[in-house]
Amino acid sequence: MDIIKIQKLLKEAKMDGWLFTDFQGHDFITKEFLELGNRFCTRRLFYLIPAQGEPVKVLSAIEPLLLEHLPGKKILYQGIEGQKKVLSELLKPGMKIACQYSPGGNVPTISSMDAGLIEYLRTYGIEPVTSADLMQHFGAVLTEHQIETHRQAGVIIHKILTDTFSWIREKIDAGTYIDEYAMLQKMQELIRQENIYMDSPPFFGIDEHACDPGYEPNENDSKQIREGSRLIIDIAGRLPEEDAVYYDVSWCMNVGEKIEPEYKKWFQIVYDAREDARQFIQARLDEGETVRGYEVDRRLKERFEQLGCAQYLMHRTGHNIGHRCHGIGANLDDYETHDDRCLLPGTMFSIEPGLYTEKYGVRLEYDVHITSERETKVYGPVQDEILVI
């Protein structure tokens, strides 16, 4: 735990401290951030990192050793009255204390403190403020090694895609019947041959099934893949090692060179929107300004409204990417939530606008890394036209 870095960030944010608390493992962020592992508290614990000075561990006298692995002085309490006495000495009226909560529930990823606890903390006269942006510095800012694992995962994923498309073409040329479920089985076979971990199989759909962004192929409802079929695929994976970072992409394909003009039209609209989002982010960075997740999503929604196709939106523009495919950092979201967190240098996120009509589904996704030089970088191929299989 980098206490010096935390205190520097607290001072910059004009906060008086950062509070972590848990009871019976309910707070998943505290459990992970404080590296509690199998340690289990049956009485509430508190860990306060002040903007200056030594951290403080507040523990029940019955469980005095739970935080021995962390720096700071220890204060033991007995019973609820003892707990209140200790907290009243630490939490002074008017203090701004970072907590794992999001006003209005706007950022569910960070809301691990329950409402009752927030009410309790307010009785000490403090002002709980969200730790959402603070947390990004410790859970979403990636190292150079993590970026390299992302690159390596991308090479593997694009090999799997290339081999899958070759298989489709071979089967169709041979006159062999294939459908979505057969393709899923083939992809799983290819995945098993590679040094890659995926928390879920690839999502993809043929023709009208591509209009459902959450469609998962199954044995009983699979569409045939034939000449002229449209295909959308979303695939994500990481190397099977500690701290490896996901590579997550969505591509659109057509089986054969005869592509319907309407399909091309929707592809171009989504492609232009994706590029606009990246350019918008880069322009803000070039100007030395902050850009918040919701702003990017709102911009594309307004763009689609102007084009008369916002009714075909079904999801946000993008999500943070880390060791988990959907990481703890800022999402490009003003559709499913209102994510007002900043897009920080060192973080990575997907840009994946999608439109889904009754007949056509188009989503184009790549992963964007904001470097320490405030440049937006994509590691891997960028789709700029419908891929012909």
Secondary structure, 3 states (H helix, E strand, C coil): CCHHHHHHHHHHCCCCEEEEEECCCCCHHHHHHCCCCCCCCCCCEEEEEECCCCCEEEEECCCCCCCCCCCCEEEEECHHHHHHHHHHHHCCCCCEEEECCCHHHCCHHHCCCCHHHHHHHHCCCCEEEECHHHHHHHHCCCCHHHHHHHHHHHHHHHHHHHHHHHHHHHHHHCCCCCEHHHHHHHHHHHHHCCCCECCCCCEEEEHHHHHCCCCCCCCCCCCECCCCCEEEEEEEEECCCCCCCCEEEEEEEECCCCCCHHHHHHHHHHHHHHHHHHHHHHHHHHCCCCCEHHHHHHHHHHHHHHCCCHHHCCCCCECEECCCCCCCCCCECCCCCCCCCECCCCCEEEECCEEECCCCEEECEEEEEECCCCCEECCCCCCCCCEEC
